[in-house]
Amino acid sequence: MYFSFFFGVSECSLLATMAYDRYVAICSPLHYPVIMNPRSRAKLAAVSWFPGIPVATVQTTWLFSFPFCGSNKVNHFFCDSPPVLRLVCADTALFEIYAILGTILVVMIPGLLILCSYTRIAVAILKIPLAKGKHKAFSTCSSHLLVVSLFYVSLSLVYFRPKSNNSPESKKVLSLSYTVVTPMLNPIIYSLRNNEVKNALGRTFHKALGLRNCIP
C-alpha cells in the first residue's frame, strides 16, 4: 500500500514536470540548455519524488492504526485505500475526509500545472507561421499528452465518481488501467517518435496481416 501511494503521487508530479519540460522546449527553445541544466533537472526530479513520501507515510500509517474485523480478504488486486477501508470496524469519517482532500490536492495541483503548461504551448504553436513548424512542435508533446490523458481519465473515473455509479468490479478494471496498462504502454507511446521503432512496428503489422491473409 505504501508503494502504491508513493508511486501514484510521484507519477502525477513527474507528469507535471515533463509538461514543464515541453513548455520550455517549445516556448523558449534557445534558452532550453540554460534553463534545463543538470542542476535544474536534479531539482525537478527531487521535487517530483519527494511529495510521495509524506503522503504515503501518513495515509498508510493512519489506515493501519484502525482495528480490523470480519473477513481479511481485500476485494481488489492490490491494497488500495477504499477496499481496505471497508474492512475497518471503526469510525473512519475523518480519515475519509483527509483522503478525499489529499487526493484532490495530489491530482489537481499537478493537473493544473499541466493545463497551464499546455495552454502556453498551444498559444506558442498557433503563433508559428509555417505548418511544418507547427507539426514539429505538436509532435514534441503529443506522446506526453496521450500518456497524461490515459492516466488522468482512468484515475478520475476511479476516485472522483459517485459511489452509487462505481461498482467494486468496475473500479478494479479501471484501477488496472492506470496501474498496469498505462505504464506498459508508456515505452511504446514515447518511442513512436523514433523512426526505427515506427518502421519496426509497421513491418510487424504487415507480417501479421500477411499471415492472416494466407490462412485458408
Solvent accessible surface area in square Angstrom, and as a share of the most:
residue,aa,sasa,rsa
1,M,41,0.18
2,Y,73,0.28
3,F,134,0.56
4,S,43,0.28
5,F,25,0.10
6,F,28,0.12
7,F,105,0.44
8,G,27,0.26
9,V,11,0.07
10,S,2,0.01
11,E,48,0.21
12,C,2,0.01
13,S,18,0.12
14,L,49,0.24
15,L,4,0.02
16,A,12,0.09
17,T,28,0.16
18,M,57,0.25
19,A,0,0.00
20,Y,82,0.31
21,D,28,0.14
22,R,35,0.13
23,Y,49,0.19
24,V,3,0.01
25,A,32,0.24
26,I,25,0.13
27,C,43,0.26
28,S,32,0.21
29,P,79,0.50
30,L,162,0.81
31,H,114,0.51
32,Y,64,0.25
33,P,94,0.59
34,V,107,0.61
35,I,64,0.32
36,M,9,0.04
37,N,51,0.26
38,P,96,0.60
39,R,179,0.65
40,S,29,0.19
41,R,121,0.44
42,A,64,0.50
43,K,117,0.49
44,L,44,0.22
45,A,42,0.33
46,A,60,0.47
47,V,100,0.57
48,S,1,0.01
49,W,101,0.35
50,F,130,0.54
51,P,43,0.27
52,G,0,0.00
53,I,81,0.41
54,P,56,0.36
55,V,38,0.22
56,A,0,0.00
57,T,62,0.36
58,V,73,0.42
59,Q,18,0.08
60,T,25,0.14
61,T,91,0.53
62,W,72,0.25
63,L,0,0.00
64,F,106,0.44
65,S,82,0.53
66,F,31,0.13
67,P,74,0.47
68,F,83,0.35
69,C,68,0.41
70,G,78,0.75
71,S,69,0.44
72,N,136,0.70
73,K,162,0.69
74,V,46,0.26
75,N,75,0.38
76,H,29,0.13
77,F,93,0.39
78,F,50,0.21
79,C,55,0.33
80,D,4,0.02
81,S,8,0.05
82,P,32,0.20
83,P,7,0.05
84,V,5,0.03
85,L,27,0.13
86,R,135,0.49
87,L,33,0.16
88,V,19,0.11
89,C,61,0.37
90,A,50,0.38
91,D,120,0.62
92,T,15,0.09
93,A,54,0.42
94,L,126,0.63
95,F,1,0.00
96,E,56,0.25
97,I,99,0.50
98,Y,62,0.24
99,A,17,0.13
100,I,103,0.52
101,L,104,0.52
102,G,18,0.18
103,T,34,0.20
104,I,68,0.34
105,L,103,0.51
106,V,30,0.17
107,V,7,0.04
108,M,92,0.41
109,I,93,0.47
110,P,13,0.08
111,G,21,0.20
112,L,94,0.47
113,L,101,0.50
114,I,11,0.05
115,L,113,0.56
116,C,80,0.48
117,S,14,0.09
118,Y,25,0.10
119,T,72,0.42
120,R,138,0.50
121,I,2,0.01
122,A,48,0.37
123,V,71,0.41
124,A,24,0.19
125,I,22,0.11
126,L,135,0.67
127,K,157,0.67
128,I,46,0.23
129,P,123,0.77
130,L,127,0.63
131,A,82,0.64
132,K,172,0.73
133,G,25,0.24
134,K,68,0.29
135,H,131,0.58
136,K,148,0.63
137,A,11,0.09
138,F,108,0.45
139,S,29,0.19
140,T,30,0.17
141,C,1,0.01
142,S,36,0.23
143,S,10,0.06
144,H,0,0.00
145,L,61,0.30
146,L,86,0.43
147,V,1,0.00
148,V,15,0.09
149,S,54,0.35
150,L,66,0.33
151,F,7,0.03
152,Y,32,0.12
153,V,91,0.52
154,S,6,0.04
155,L,13,0.06
156,S,41,0.27
157,L,67,0.33
158,V,2,0.01
159,Y,66,0.25
160,F,80,0.33
161,R,79,0.29
162,P,79,0.50
163,K,173,0.73
164,S,106,0.68
165,N,93,0.48
166,N,17,0.09
167,S,57,0.37
168,P,58,0.36
169,E,107,0.48
170,S,38,0.24
171,K,30,0.13
172,K,45,0.19
173,V,102,0.59
174,L,34,0.17
175,S,0,0.00
176,L,76,0.38
177,S,33,0.21
178,Y,23,0.09
179,T,50,0.29
180,V,58,0.33
181,V,64,0.37
182,T,3,0.02
183,P,62,0.39
184,M,132,0.59
185,L,65,0.32
186,N,30,0.15
187,P,85,0.53
188,I,86,0.44
189,I,12,0.06
190,Y,69,0.26
191,S,37,0.24
192,L,70,0.35
193,R,130,0.48
194,N,75,0.38
195,N,102,0.52
196,E,136,0.61
197,V,48,0.28
198,K,96,0.41
199,N,85,0.43
200,A,42,0.33
201,L,60,0.30
202,G,26,0.25
203,R,142,0.52
204,T,83,0.48
205,F,130,0.54
206,H,132,0.59
207,K,142,0.60
208,A,50,0.39
209,L,97,0.48
210,G,32,0.31
211,L,125,0.62
212,R,174,0.63
213,N,124,0.64
214,C,106,0.63
215,I,122,0.62
216,P,170,1.07
